[in-house]
Amino acid sequence: MANRLFQKAREAVNNVVGRMNGNGSHEQGHQMSHQPEHINAHDEAVAQNAISSAMANSSDAERAQLAELQQELDQNGDLK
């Protein structure tokens, strides 16, 4: 059975990092500009909370991947 919290954390981080790098998608069918988008504190907080929530209910392998996601989020947060 897949860990939904882990999946949500991965999606949230990919959304934030992708948008920071100009690779984000627009859900409403708008064309992608490939320009980095501004990420607000709420977007980052959602990703941080998703990682924290997933940590408690994850396997060791998932926790290692979550740590990598956290590091990726931190590194991209420094680029803002």
mmCIF file of the N, C-alpha and C atoms, coordinates in Angstrom:
data_MODEL
# 
_entry.id   MODEL 
# 
loop_
_atom_site.group_PDB 
_atom_site.id 
_atom_site.type_symbol 
_atom_site.label_atom_id 
_atom_site.label_alt_id 
_atom_site.label_comp_id 
_atom_site.label_asym_id 
_atom_site.label_entity_id 
_atom_site.label_seq_id 
_atom_site.pdbx_PDB_ins_code 
_atom_site.Cartn_x 
_atom_site.Cartn_y 
_atom_site.Cartn_z 
_atom_site.occupancy 
_atom_site.B_iso_or_equiv 
_atom_site.pdbx_formal_charge 
_atom_site.auth_seq_id 
_atom_site.auth_comp_id 
_atom_site.auth_asym_id 
_atom_site.auth_atom_id 
_atom_site.pdbx_PDB_model_num 
ATOM 1   N N  . MET A 1 1  ? 0.846  -1.180 0.000   1.00 0.00 ? 1  MET A N  1 
ATOM 2   C CA . MET A 1 1  ? 0.000  0.000  0.000   1.00 0.00 ? 1  MET A CA 1 
ATOM 3   C C  . MET A 1 1  ? 0.891  1.244  0.000   1.00 0.00 ? 1  MET A C  1 
ATOM 4   N N  . ALA A 1 2  ? 0.561  2.189  -0.834  1.00 0.00 ? 2  ALA A N  1 
ATOM 5   C CA . ALA A 1 2  ? 1.356  3.410  -0.955  1.00 0.00 ? 2  ALA A CA 1 
ATOM 6   C C  . ALA A 1 2  ? 1.094  4.341  0.226   1.00 0.00 ? 2  ALA A C  1 
ATOM 7   N N  . ASN A 1 3  ? 2.119  5.045  0.617   1.00 0.00 ? 3  ASN A N  1 
ATOM 8   C CA . ASN A 1 3  ? 2.027  6.012  1.707   1.00 0.00 ? 3  ASN A CA 1 
ATOM 9   C C  . ASN A 1 3  ? 1.555  7.336  1.115   1.00 0.00 ? 3  ASN A C  1 
ATOM 10  N N  . ARG A 1 4  ? 0.283  7.668  1.366   1.00 0.00 ? 4  ARG A N  1 
ATOM 11  C CA . ARG A 1 4  ? -0.304 8.886  0.783   1.00 0.00 ? 4  ARG A CA 1 
ATOM 12  C C  . ARG A 1 4  ? 0.378  10.146 1.302   1.00 0.00 ? 4  ARG A C  1 
ATOM 13  N N  . LEU A 1 5  ? 0.766  10.164 2.570   1.00 0.00 ? 5  LEU A N  1 
ATOM 14  C CA . LEU A 1 5  ? 1.437  11.343 3.113   1.00 0.00 ? 5  LEU A CA 1 
ATOM 15  C C  . LEU A 1 5  ? 2.779  11.566 2.421   1.00 0.00 ? 5  LEU A C  1 
ATOM 16  N N  . PHE A 1 6  ? 3.478  10.469 2.160   1.00 0.00 ? 6  PHE A N  1 
ATOM 17  C CA . PHE A 1 6  ? 4.748  10.561 1.438   1.00 0.00 ? 6  PHE A CA 1 
ATOM 18  C C  . PHE A 1 6  ? 4.510  11.115 0.034   1.00 0.00 ? 6  PHE A C  1 
ATOM 19  N N  . GLN A 1 7  ? 3.497  10.602 -0.644  1.00 0.00 ? 7  GLN A N  1 
ATOM 20  C CA . GLN A 1 7  ? 3.187  11.066 -1.994  1.00 0.00 ? 7  GLN A CA 1 
ATOM 21  C C  . GLN A 1 7  ? 2.824  12.548 -2.003  1.00 0.00 ? 7  GLN A C  1 
ATOM 22  N N  . LYS A 1 8  ? 2.027  12.971 -1.026  1.00 0.00 ? 8  LYS A N  1 
ATOM 23  C CA . LYS A 1 8  ? 1.644  14.387 -0.932  1.00 0.00 ? 8  LYS A CA 1 
ATOM 24  C C  . LYS A 1 8  ? 2.867  15.268 -0.699  1.00 0.00 ? 8  LYS A C  1 
ATOM 25  N N  . ALA A 1 9  ? 3.777  14.817 0.148   1.00 0.00 ? 9  ALA A N  1 
ATOM 26  C CA . ALA A 1 9  ? 4.993  15.587 0.417   1.00 0.00 ? 9  ALA A CA 1 
ATOM 27  C C  . ALA A 1 9  ? 5.823  15.728 -0.850  1.00 0.00 ? 9  ALA A C  1 
ATOM 28  N N  . ARG A 1 10 ? 5.986  14.633 -1.566  1.00 0.00 ? 10 ARG A N  1 
ATOM 29  C CA . ARG A 1 10 ? 6.770  14.666 -2.805  1.00 0.00 ? 10 ARG A CA 1 
ATOM 30  C C  . ARG A 1 10 ? 6.123  15.611 -3.821  1.00 0.00 ? 10 ARG A C  1 
ATOM 31  N N  . GLU A 1 11 ? 4.798  15.550 -3.949  1.00 0.00 ? 11 GLU A N  1 
ATOM 32  C CA . GLU A 1 11 ? 4.094  16.432 -4.880  1.00 0.00 ? 11 GLU A CA 1 
ATOM 33  C C  . GLU A 1 11 ? 4.239  17.898 -4.483  1.00 0.00 ? 11 GLU A C  1 
ATOM 34  N N  . ALA A 1 12 ? 4.116  18.181 -3.186  1.00 0.00 ? 12 ALA A N  1 
ATOM 35  C CA . ALA A 1 12 ? 4.215  19.568 -2.711  1.00 0.00 ? 12 ALA A CA 1 
ATOM 36  C C  . ALA A 1 12 ? 5.603  20.139 -2.973  1.00 0.00 ? 12 ALA A C  1 
ATOM 37  N N  . VAL A 1 13 ? 6.638  19.360 -2.695  1.00 0.00 ? 13 VAL A N  1 
ATOM 38  C CA . VAL A 1 13 ? 8.008  19.829 -2.929  1.00 0.00 ? 13 VAL A CA 1 
ATOM 39  C C  . VAL A 1 13 ? 8.256  19.993 -4.422  1.00 0.00 ? 13 VAL A C  1 
ATOM 40  N N  . ASN A 1 14 ? 7.832  19.033 -5.221  1.00 0.00 ? 14 ASN A N  1 
ATOM 41  C CA . ASN A 1 14 ? 8.023  19.137 -6.669  1.00 0.00 ? 14 ASN A CA 1 
ATOM 42  C C  . ASN A 1 14 ? 7.303  20.357 -7.229  1.00 0.00 ? 14 ASN A C  1 
ATOM 43  N N  . ASN A 1 15 ? 6.131  20.675 -6.683  1.00 0.00 ? 15 ASN A N  1 
ATOM 44  C CA . ASN A 1 15 ? 5.386  21.851 -7.117  1.00 0.00 ? 15 ASN A CA 1 
ATOM 45  C C  . ASN A 1 15 ? 6.171  23.123 -6.820  1.00 0.00 ? 15 ASN A C  1 
ATOM 46  N N  . VAL A 1 16 ? 6.670  23.236 -5.603  1.00 0.00 ? 16 VAL A N  1 
ATOM 47  C CA . VAL A 1 16 ? 7.415  24.433 -5.205  1.00 0.00 ? 16 VAL A CA 1 
ATOM 48  C C  . VAL A 1 16 ? 8.719  24.542 -5.990  1.00 0.00 ? 16 VAL A C  1 
ATOM 49  N N  . VAL A 1 17 ? 9.488  23.482 -6.033  1.00 0.00 ? 17 VAL A N  1 
ATOM 50  C CA . VAL A 1 17 ? 10.786 23.509 -6.712  1.00 0.00 ? 17 VAL A CA 1 
ATOM 51  C C  . VAL A 1 17 ? 10.593 23.717 -8.214  1.00 0.00 ? 17 VAL A C  1 
ATOM 52  N N  . GLY A 1 18 ? 9.623  23.052 -8.791  1.00 0.00 ? 18 GLY A N  1 
ATOM 53  C CA . GLY A 1 18 ? 9.350  23.211 -10.218 1.00 0.00 ? 18 GLY A CA 1 
ATOM 54  C C  . GLY A 1 18 ? 8.966  24.633 -10.570 1.00 0.00 ? 18 GLY A C  1 
ATOM 55  N N  . ARG A 1 19 ? 8.146  25.244 -9.733  1.00 0.00 ? 19 ARG A N  1 
ATOM 56  C CA . ARG A 1 19 ? 7.740  26.627 -9.989  1.00 0.00 ? 19 ARG A CA 1 
ATOM 57  C C  . ARG A 1 19 ? 8.905  27.586 -9.806  1.00 0.00 ? 19 ARG A C  1 
ATOM 58  N N  . MET A 1 20 ? 9.781  27.295 -8.851  1.00 0.00 ? 20 MET A N  1 
ATOM 59  C CA . MET A 1 20 ? 10.954 28.151 -8.650  1.00 0.00 ? 20 MET A CA 1 
ATOM 60  C C  . MET A 1 20 ? 11.885 28.087 -9.851  1.00 0.00 ? 20 MET A C  1 
ATOM 61  N N  . ASN A 1 21 ? 11.934 26.927 -10.478 1.00 0.00 ? 21 ASN A N  1 
ATOM 62  C CA . ASN A 1 21 ? 12.839 26.724 -11.611 1.00 0.00 ? 21 ASN A CA 1 
ATOM 63  C C  . ASN A 1 21 ? 12.179 27.017 -12.953 1.00 0.00 ? 21 ASN A C  1 
ATOM 64  N N  . GLY A 1 22 ? 10.923 27.450 -12.930 1.00 0.00 ? 22 GLY A N  1 
ATOM 65  C CA . GLY A 1 22 ? 10.225 27.763 -14.167 1.00 0.00 ? 22 GLY A CA 1 
ATOM 66  C C  . GLY A 1 22 ? 9.696  26.553 -14.893 1.00 0.00 ? 22 GLY A C  1 
ATOM 67  N N  . ASN A 1 23 ? 9.579  25.421 -14.188 1.00 0.00 ? 23 ASN A N  1 
ATOM 68  C CA . ASN A 1 23 ? 9.085  24.194 -14.809 1.00 0.00 ? 23 ASN A CA 1 
ATOM 69  C C  . ASN A 1 23 ? 7.710  23.809 -14.306 1.00 0.00 ? 23 ASN A C  1 
ATOM 70  N N  . GLY A 1 24 ? 7.047  24.701 -13.621 1.00 0.00 ? 24 GLY A N  1 
ATOM 71  C CA . GLY A 1 24 ? 5.747  24.390 -13.039 1.00 0.00 ? 24 GLY A CA 1 
ATOM 72  C C  . GLY A 1 24 ? 4.683  24.260 -14.099 1.00 0.00 ? 24 GLY A C  1 
ATOM 73  N N  . SER A 1 25 ? 3.587  23.651 -13.715 1.00 0.00 ? 25 SER A N  1 
ATOM 74  C CA . SER A 1 25 ? 2.476  23.520 -14.644 1.00 0.00 ? 25 SER A CA 1 
ATOM 75  C C  . SER A 1 25 ? 1.315  24.353 -14.134 1.00 0.00 ? 25 SER A C  1 
ATOM 76  N N  . HIS A 1 26 ? 0.477  24.736 -15.039 1.00 0.00 ? 26 HIS A N  1 
ATOM 77  C CA . HIS A 1 26 ? -0.708 25.501 -14.686 1.00 0.00 ? 26 HIS A CA 1 
ATOM 78  C C  . HIS A 1 26 ? -1.909 24.585 -14.835 1.00 0.00 ? 26 HIS A C  1 
ATOM 79  N N  . GLU A 1 27 ? -2.655 24.404 -13.747 1.00 0.00 ? 27 GLU A N  1 
ATOM 80  C CA . GLU A 1 27 ? -3.751 23.454 -13.733 1.00 0.00 ? 27 GLU A CA 1 
ATOM 81  C C  . GLU A 1 27 ? -4.887 23.866 -14.653 1.00 0.00 ? 27 GLU A C  1 
ATOM 82  N N  . GLN A 1 28 ? -5.011 25.131 -14.968 1.00 0.00 ? 28 GLN A N  1 
ATOM 83  C CA . GLN A 1 28 ? -6.160 25.617 -15.708 1.00 0.00 ? 28 GLN A CA 1 
ATOM 84  C C  . GLN A 1 28 ? -5.925 25.644 -17.210 1.00 0.00 ? 28 GLN A C  1 
ATOM 85  N N  . GLY A 1 29 ? -4.885 25.019 -17.678 1.00 0.00 ? 29 GLY A N  1 
ATOM 86  C CA . GLY A 1 29 ? -4.655 24.899 -19.103 1.00 0.00 ? 29 GLY A CA 1 
ATOM 87  C C  . GLY A 1 29 ? -3.977 26.093 -19.742 1.00 0.00 ? 29 GLY A C  1 
ATOM 88  N N  . HIS A 1 30 ? -3.428 26.982 -18.969 1.00 0.00 ? 30 HIS A N  1 
ATOM 89  C CA . HIS A 1 30 ? -2.692 28.104 -19.529 1.00 0.00 ? 30 HIS A CA 1 
ATOM 90  C C  . HIS A 1 30 ? -1.348 27.612 -20.057 1.00 0.00 ? 30 HIS A C  1 
ATOM 91  N N  . GLN A 1 31 ? -0.808 28.342 -21.008 1.00 0.00 ? 31 GLN A N  1 
ATOM 92  C CA . GLN A 1 31 ? 0.502  27.961 -21.522 1.00 0.00 ? 31 GLN A CA 1 
ATOM 93  C C  . GLN A 1 31 ? 1.561  28.204 -20.463 1.00 0.00 ? 31 GLN A C  1 
ATOM 94  N N  . MET A 1 32 ? 2.548  27.349 -20.459 1.00 0.00 ? 32 MET A N  1 
ATOM 95  C CA . MET A 1 32 ? 3.651  27.511 -19.522 1.00 0.00 ? 32 MET A CA 1 
ATOM 96  C C  . MET A 1 32 ? 4.599  28.572 -20.056 1.00 0.00 ? 32 MET A C  1 
ATOM 97  N N  . SER A 1 33 ? 5.047  29.455 -19.183 1.00 0.00 ? 33 SER A N  1 
ATOM 98  C CA . SER A 1 33 ? 5.943  30.520 -19.609 1.00 0.00 ? 33 SER A CA 1 
ATOM 99  C C  . SER A 1 33 ? 7.408  30.126 -19.470 1.00 0.00 ? 33 SER A C  1 
ATOM 100 N N  . HIS A 1 34 ? 7.694  29.079 -18.726 1.00 0.00 ? 34 HIS A N  1 
ATOM 101 C CA . HIS A 1 34 ? 9.058  28.638 -18.437 1.00 0.00 ? 34 HIS A CA 1 
ATOM 102 C C  . HIS A 1 34 ? 9.862  29.711 -17.715 1.00 0.00 ? 34 HIS A C  1 
ATOM 103 N N  . GLN A 1 35 ? 9.176  30.655 -17.106 1.00 0.00 ? 35 GLN A N  1 
ATOM 104 C CA . GLN A 1 35 ? 9.817  31.671 -16.285 1.00 0.00 ? 35 GLN A CA 1 
ATOM 105 C C  . GLN A 1 35 ? 9.616  31.288 -14.830 1.00 0.00 ? 35 GLN A C  1 
ATOM 106 N N  . PRO A 1 36 ? 10.621 31.448 -14.002 1.00 0.00 ? 36 PRO A N  1 
ATOM 107 C CA . PRO A 1 36 ? 10.445 31.142 -12.581 1.00 0.00 ? 36 PRO A CA 1 
ATOM 108 C C  . PRO A 1 36 ? 9.303  31.963 -11.994 1.00 0.00 ? 36 PRO A C  1 
ATOM 109 N N  . GLU A 1 37 ? 8.489  31.309 -11.189 1.00 0.00 ? 37 GLU A N  1 
ATOM 110 C CA . GLU A 1 37 ? 7.375  31.980 -10.541 1.00 0.00 ? 37 GLU A CA 1 
ATOM 111 C C  . GLU A 1 37 ? 7.756  32.311 -9.115  1.00 0.00 ? 37 GLU A C  1 
ATOM 112 N N  . HIS A 1 38 ? 7.139  33.358 -8.603  1.00 0.00 ? 38 HIS A N  1 
ATOM 113 C CA . HIS A 1 38 ? 7.359  33.719 -7.209  1.00 0.00 ? 38 HIS A CA 1 
ATOM 114 C C  . HIS A 1 38 ? 6.651  32.693 -6.327  1.00 0.00 ? 38 HIS A C  1 
ATOM 115 N N  . ILE A 1 39 ? 7.340  32.182 -5.349  1.00 0.00 ? 39 ILE A N  1 
ATOM 116 C CA . ILE A 1 39 ? 6.773  31.236 -4.397  1.00 0.00 ? 39 ILE A CA 1 
ATOM 117 C C  . ILE A 1 39 ? 6.569  31.978 -3.091  1.00 0.00 ? 39 ILE A C  1 
ATOM 118 N N  . ASN A 1 40 ? 5.348  31.954 -2.583  1.00 0.00 ? 40 ASN A N  1 
ATOM 119 C CA . ASN A 1 40 ? 5.106  32.663 -1.334  1.00 0.00 ? 40 ASN A CA 1 
ATOM 120 C C  . ASN A 1 40 ? 5.357  31.748 -0.143  1.00 0.00 ? 40 ASN A C  1 
ATOM 121 N N  . ALA A 1 41 ? 5.326  32.334 1.027   1.00 0.00 ? 41 ALA A N  1 
ATOM 122 C CA . ALA A 1 41 ? 5.617  31.591 2.253   1.00 0.00 ? 41 ALA A CA 1 
ATOM 123 C C  . ALA A 1 41 ? 4.616  30.465 2.466   1.00 0.00 ? 41 ALA A C  1 
ATOM 124 N N  . HIS A 1 42 ? 3.390  30.656 2.024   1.00 0.00 ? 42 HIS A N  1 
ATOM 125 C CA . HIS A 1 42 ? 2.366  29.616 2.185   1.00 0.00 ? 42 HIS A CA 1 
ATOM 126 C C  . HIS A 1 42 ? 2.740  28.357 1.408   1.00 0.00 ? 42 HIS A C  1 
ATOM 127 N N  . ASP A 1 43 ? 3.201  28.527 0.175   1.00 0.00 ? 43 ASP A N  1 
ATOM 128 C CA . ASP A 1 43 ? 3.592  27.376 -0.650  1.00 0.00 ? 43 ASP A CA 1 
ATOM 129 C C  . ASP A 1 43 ? 4.700  26.569 0.022   1.00 0.00 ? 43 ASP A C  1 
ATOM 130 N N  . GLU A 1 44 ? 5.686  27.283 0.540   1.00 0.00 ? 44 GLU A N  1 
ATOM 131 C CA . GLU A 1 44 ? 6.786  26.603 1.226   1.00 0.00 ? 44 GLU A CA 1 
ATOM 132 C C  . GLU A 1 44 ? 6.306  25.938 2.506   1.00 0.00 ? 44 GLU A C  1 
ATOM 133 N N  . ALA A 1 45 ? 5.419  26.604 3.237   1.00 0.00 ? 45 ALA A N  1 
ATOM 134 C CA . ALA A 1 45 ? 4.904  26.040 4.488   1.00 0.00 ? 45 ALA A CA 1 
ATOM 135 C C  . ALA A 1 45 ? 4.117  24.763 4.226   1.00 0.00 ? 45 ALA A C  1 
ATOM 136 N N  . VAL A 1 46 ? 3.355  24.743 3.149   1.00 0.00 ? 46 VAL A N  1 
ATOM 137 C CA . VAL A 1 46 ? 2.596  23.538 2.792   1.00 0.00 ? 46 VAL A CA 1 
ATOM 138 C C  . VAL A 1 46 ? 3.556  22.379 2.538   1.00 0.00 ? 46 VAL A C  1 
ATOM 139 N N  . ALA A 1 47 ? 4.620  22.634 1.794   1.00 0.00 ? 47 ALA A N  1 
ATOM 140 C CA . ALA A 1 47 ? 5.605  21.588 1.504   1.00 0.00 ? 47 ALA A CA 1 
ATOM 141 C C  . ALA A 1 47 ? 6.311  21.138 2.781   1.00 0.00 ? 47 ALA A C  1 
ATOM 142 N N  . GLN A 1 48 ? 6.695  22.092 3.630   1.00 0.00 ? 48 GLN A N  1 
ATOM 143 C CA . GLN A 1 48 ? 7.360  21.754 4.899   1.00 0.00 ? 48 GLN A CA 1 
ATOM 144 C C  . GLN A 1 48 ? 6.448  20.899 5.778   1.00 0.00 ? 48 GLN A C  1 
ATOM 145 N N  . ASN A 1 49 ? 5.176  21.294 5.890   1.00 0.00 ? 49 ASN A N  1 
ATOM 146 C CA . ASN A 1 49 ? 4.229  20.542 6.714   1.00 0.00 ? 49 ASN A CA 1 
ATOM 147 C C  . ASN A 1 49 ? 3.981  19.148 6.154   1.00 0.00 ? 49 ASN A C  1 
ATOM 148 N N  . ALA A 1 50 ? 3.928  19.044 4.839   1.00 0.00 ? 50 ALA A N  1 
ATOM 149 C CA . ALA A 1 50 ? 3.723  17.735 4.216   1.00 0.00 ? 50 ALA A CA 1 
ATOM 150 C C  . ALA A 1 50 ? 4.891  16.803 4.525   1.00 0.00 ? 50 ALA A C  1 
ATOM 151 N N  . ILE A 1 51 ? 6.105  17.336 4.483   1.00 0.00 ? 51 ILE A N  1 
ATOM 152 C CA . ILE A 1 51 ? 7.282  16.528 4.815   1.00 0.00 ? 51 ILE A CA 1 
ATOM 153 C C  . ILE A 1 51 ? 7.223  16.095 6.272   1.00 0.00 ? 51 ILE A C  1 
ATOM 154 N N  . SER A 1 52 ? 6.915  17.020 7.155   1.00 0.00 ? 52 SER A N  1 
ATOM 155 C CA . SER A 1 52 ? 6.849  16.703 8.589   1.00 0.00 ? 52 SER A CA 1 
ATOM 156 C C  . SER A 1 52 ? 5.799  15.644 8.877   1.00 0.00 ? 52 SER A C  1 
ATOM 157 N N  . SER A 1 53 ? 4.634  15.781 8.264   1.00 0.00 ? 53 SER A N  1 
ATOM 158 C CA . SER A 1 53 ? 3.561  14.814 8.478   1.00 0.00 ? 53 SER A CA 1 
ATOM 159 C C  . SER A 1 53 ? 3.944  13.434 7.972   1.00 0.00 ? 53 SER A C  1 
ATOM 160 N N  . ALA A 1 54 ? 4.626  13.392 6.852   1.00 0.00 ? 54 ALA A N  1 
ATOM 161 C CA . ALA A 1 54 ? 4.994  12.111 6.256   1.00 0.00 ? 54 ALA A CA 1 
ATOM 162 C C  . ALA A 1 54 ? 6.084  11.397 7.043   1.00 0.00 ? 54 ALA A C  1 
ATOM 163 N N  . MET A 1 55 ? 6.963  12.134 7.689   1.00 0.00 ? 55 MET A N  1 
ATOM 164 C CA . MET A 1 55 ? 8.088  11.531 8.422   1.00 0.00 ? 55 MET A CA 1 
ATOM 165 C C  . MET A 1 55 ? 7.627  10.501 9.452   1.00 0.00 ? 55 MET A C  1 
ATOM 166 N N  . ALA A 1 56 ? 6.597  10.812 10.193  1.00 0.00 ? 56 ALA A N  1 
ATOM 167 C CA . ALA A 1 56 ? 6.155  9.945  11.287  1.00 0.00 ? 56 ALA A CA 1 
ATOM 168 C C  . ALA A 1 56 ? 5.610  8.609  10.805  1.00 0.00 ? 56 ALA A C  1 
ATOM 169 N N  . ASN A 1 57 ? 5.087  8.572  9.599   1.00 0.00 ? 57 ASN A N  1 
ATOM 170 C CA . ASN A 1 57 ? 4.423  7.366  9.109   1.00 0.00 ? 57 ASN A CA 1 
ATOM 171 C C  . ASN A 1 57 ? 5.152  6.719  7.942   1.00 0.00 ? 57 ASN A C  1 
ATOM 172 N N  . SER A 1 58 ? 6.437  6.937  7.845   1.00 0.00 ? 58 SER A N  1 
ATOM 173 C CA . SER A 1 58 ? 7.189  6.445  6.696   1.00 0.00 ? 58 SER A CA 1 
ATOM 174 C C  . SER A 1 58 ? 8.188  5.367  7.090   1.00 0.00 ? 58 SER A C  1 
ATOM 175 N N  . SER A 1 59 ? 8.532  4.568  6.107   1.00 0.00 ? 59 SER A N  1 
ATOM 176 C CA . SER A 1 59 ? 9.579  3.563  6.294   1.00 0.00 ? 59 SER A CA 1 
ATOM 177 C C  . SER A 1 59 ? 10.930 4.271  6.311   1.00 0.00 ? 59 SER A C  1 
ATOM 178 N N  . ASP A 1 60 ? 11.969 3.535  6.653   1.00 0.00 ? 60 ASP A N  1 
ATOM 179 C CA . ASP A 1 60 ? 13.314 4.114  6.655   1.00 0.00 ? 60 ASP A CA 1 
ATOM 180 C C  . ASP A 1 60 ? 13.697 4.636  5.268   1.00 0.00 ? 60 ASP A C  1 
ATOM 181 N N  . ALA A 1 61 ? 13.357 3.884  4.239   1.00 0.00 ? 61 ALA A N  1 
ATOM 182 C CA . ALA A 1 61 ? 13.683 4.302  2.873   1.00 0.00 ? 61 ALA A CA 1 
ATOM 183 C C  . ALA A 1 61 ? 12.928 5.578  2.503   1.00 0.00 ? 61 ALA A C  1 
ATOM 184 N N  . GLU A 1 62 ? 11.660 5.645  2.894   1.00 0.00 ? 62 GLU A N  1 
ATOM 185 C CA . GLU A 1 62 ? 10.881 6.852  2.609   1.00 0.00 ? 62 GLU A CA 1 
ATOM 186 C C  . GLU A 1 62 ? 11.423 8.047  3.388   1.00 0.00 ? 62 GLU A C  1 
ATOM 187 N N  . ARG A 1 63 ? 11.827 7.818  4.638   1.00 0.00 ? 63 ARG A N  1 
ATOM 188 C CA . ARG A 1 63 ? 12.404 8.911  5.437   1.00 0.00 ? 63 ARG A CA 1 
ATOM 189 C C  . ARG A 1 63 ? 13.679 9.448  4.787   1.00 0.00 ? 63 ARG A C  1 
ATOM 190 N N  . ALA A 1 64 ? 14.476 8.563  4.219   1.00 0.00 ? 64 ALA A N  1 
ATOM 191 C CA . ALA A 1 64 ? 15.693 9.003  3.527   1.00 0.00 ? 64 ALA A CA 1 
ATOM 192 C C  . ALA A 1 64 ? 15.329 9.866  2.319   1.00 0.00 ? 64 ALA A C  1 
ATOM 193 N N  . GLN A 1 65 ? 14.302 9.458  1.591   1.00 0.00 ? 65 GLN A N  1 
ATOM 194 C CA . GLN A 1 65 ? 13.858 10.250 0.444   1.00 0.00 ? 65 GLN A CA 1 
ATOM 195 C C  . GLN A 1 65 ? 13.257 11.577 0.895   1.00 0.00 ? 65 GLN A C  1 
ATOM 196 N N  . LEU A 1 66 ? 12.525 11.567 2.002   1.00 0.00 ? 66 LEU A N  1 
ATOM 197 C CA . LEU A 1 66 ? 11.958 12.805 2.537   1.00 0.00 ? 66 LEU A CA 1 
ATOM 198 C C  . LEU A 1 66 ? 13.061 13.769 2.962   1.00 0.00 ? 66 LEU A C  1 
ATOM 199 N N  . ALA A 1 67 ? 14.137 13.237 3.519   1.00 0.00 ? 67 ALA A N  1 
ATOM 200 C CA . ALA A 1 67 ? 15.272 14.083 3.896   1.00 0.00 ? 67 ALA A CA 1 
ATOM 201 C C  . ALA A 1 67 ? 15.880 14.734 2.655   1.00 0.00 ? 67 ALA A C  1 
ATOM 202 N N  . GLU A 1 68 ? 15.951 13.979 1.559   1.00 0.00 ? 68 GLU A N  1 
ATOM 203 C CA . GLU A 1 68 ? 16.450 14.543 0.304   1.00 0.00 ? 68 GLU A CA 1 
ATOM 204 C C  . GLU A 1 68 ? 15.512 15.625 -0.219  1.00 0.00 ? 68 GLU A C  1 
ATOM 205 N N  . LEU A 1 69 ? 14.206 15.392 -0.107  1.00 0.00 ? 69 LEU A N  1 
ATOM 206 C CA . LEU A 1 69 ? 13.235 16.399 -0.530  1.00 0.00 ? 69 LEU A CA 1 
ATOM 207 C C  . LEU A 1 69 ? 13.369 17.662 0.310   1.00 0.00 ? 69 LEU A C  1 
ATOM 208 N N  . GLN A 1 70 ? 13.578 17.478 1.618   1.00 0.00 ? 70 GLN A N  1 
ATOM 209 C CA . GLN A 1 70 ? 13.757 18.620 2.512   1.00 0.00 ? 70 GLN A CA 1 
ATOM 210 C C  . GLN A 1 70 ? 14.991 19.416 2.101   1.00 0.00 ? 70 GLN A C  1 
ATOM 211 N N  . GLN A 1 71 ? 16.065 18.709 1.795   1.00 0.00 ? 71 GLN A N  1 
ATOM 212 C CA . GLN A 1 71 ? 17.299 19.372 1.380   1.00 0.00 ? 71 GLN A CA 1 
ATOM 213 C C  . GLN A 1 71 ? 17.087 20.134 0.069   1.00 0.00 ? 71 GLN A C  1 
ATOM 214 N N  . GLU A 1 72 ? 16.375 19.520 -0.859  1.00 0.00 ? 72 GLU A N  1 
ATOM 215 C CA . GLU A 1 72 ? 16.090 20.169 -2.141  1.00 0.00 ? 72 GLU A CA 1 
ATOM 216 C C  . GLU A 1 72 ? 15.250 21.430 -1.930  1.00 0.00 ? 72 GLU A C  1 
ATOM 217 N N  . LEU A 1 73 ? 14.269 21.336 -1.053  1.00 0.00 ? 73 LEU A N  1 
ATOM 218 C CA . LEU A 1 73 ? 13.428 22.492 -0.743  1.00 0.00 ? 73 LEU A CA 1 
ATOM 219 C C  . LEU A 1 73 ? 14.252 23.599 -0.099  1.00 0.00 ? 73 LEU A C  1 
ATOM 220 N N  . ASP A 1 74 ? 15.121 23.223 0.829   1.00 0.00 ? 74 ASP A N  1 
ATOM 221 C CA . ASP A 1 74 ? 15.978 24.206 1.498   1.00 0.00 ? 74 ASP A CA 1 
ATOM 222 C C  . ASP A 1 74 ? 16.916 24.894 0.506   1.00 0.00 ? 74 ASP A C  1 
ATOM 223 N N  . GLN A 1 75 ? 17.519 24.111 -0.383  1.00 0.00 ? 75 GLN A N  1 
ATOM 224 C CA . GLN A 1 75 ? 18.454 24.672 -1.363  1.00 0.00 ? 75 GLN A CA 1 
ATOM 225 C C  . GLN A 1 75 ? 17.748 25.633 -2.308  1.00 0.00 ? 75 GLN A C  1 
ATOM 226 N N  . ASN A 1 76 ? 16.563 25.260 -2.760  1.00 0.00 ? 76 ASN A N  1 
ATOM 227 C CA . ASN A 1 76 ? 15.827 26.122 -3.674  1.00 0.00 ? 76 ASN A CA 1 
ATOM 228 C C  . ASN A 1 76 ? 15.243 27.321 -2.953  1.00 0.00 ? 76 ASN A C  1 
ATOM 229 N N  . GLY A 1 77 ? 14.969 27.177 -1.672  1.00 0.00 ? 77 GLY A N  1 
ATOM 230 C CA . GLY A 1 77 ? 14.484 28.304 -0.885  1.00 0.00 ? 77 GLY A CA 1 
ATOM 231 C C  . GLY A 1 77 ? 15.529 29.388 -0.764  1.00 0.00 ? 77 GLY A C  1 
ATOM 232 N N  . ASP A 1 78 ? 16.787 28.993 -0.782  1.00 0.00 ? 78 ASP A N  1 
ATOM 233 C CA . ASP A 1 78 ? 17.885 29.957 -0.714  1.00 0.00 ? 78 ASP A CA 1 
ATOM 234 C C  . ASP A 1 78 ? 17.999 30.776 -1.999  1.00 0.00 ? 78 ASP A C  1 
ATOM 235 N N  . LEU A 1 79 ? 17.400 30.289 -3.085  1.00 0.00 ? 79 LEU A N  1 
ATOM 236 C CA . LEU A 1 79 ? 17.494 30.977 -4.368  1.00 0.00 ? 79 LEU A CA 1 
ATOM 237 C C  . LEU A 1 79 ? 16.449 32.068 -4.528  1.00 0.00 ? 79 LEU A C  1 
ATOM 238 N N  . LYS A 1 80 ? 15.501 32.125 -3.613  1.00 0.00 ? 80 LYS A N  1 
ATOM 239 C CA . LYS A 1 80 ? 14.420 33.113 -3.739  1.00 0.00 ? 80 LYS A CA 1 
ATOM 240 C C  . LYS A 1 80 ? 14.946 34.516 -3.717  1.00 0.00 ? 80 LYS A C  1 
# 
